[in-house]
Amino acid sequence: MLTALKAAGLTQDATGYDGSTIVLPTAGISIDHIGPIPPTVDIDGVQTAPGDARWHTNIRSVDALTASQLSKLSQVSPPPTIPYRVFA
């Protein structure tokens, strides 16, 4: 995922306090790495909703992404059917 984000120009390398290389979002970009979504279970441990083992990353941008940027991002197919968050 980090390689795709960098190729799309959404991240940049920077130097951390200890001299190591860290990856930061570019200006106007917010990135949340969610990872795989586990199944939902009730208090008794009974699964009430399936999970999704695919890696999830949410990207928010101040400006619309270009077609070139979108082409560099791996978008899941089929899209997830179990949204945990809905942004309106």
Order of alpha helices (4+ residues) and beta strands (2+ residues): alpha-beta-beta-beta-beta-beta-beta-alpha
